[in-house]
């Protein structure tokens, strides 16, 4: 077993504990599970943001490619 395994687990568990320690963290977890129980995708906003960023990256790469071809 690796020497880093135990500290990584302790940090992970303590991070989860910190989420539940604050009211704001509990509210986020509650909203997340409410969305899942209603069948909604809890990552829909994140997915949209990632899609926009990927489109921006693709557009920039296309511009760079055109500039290098000229």
Protein Blocks (a to p, Z undefined) as FASTA:
>chain_A
ZZklmmmmmmmmmmmmmmmmpmklmmmmmmmmmmmmnopafklmmmmmmmmmmmmmmmmm
mmmmmmmmZZ
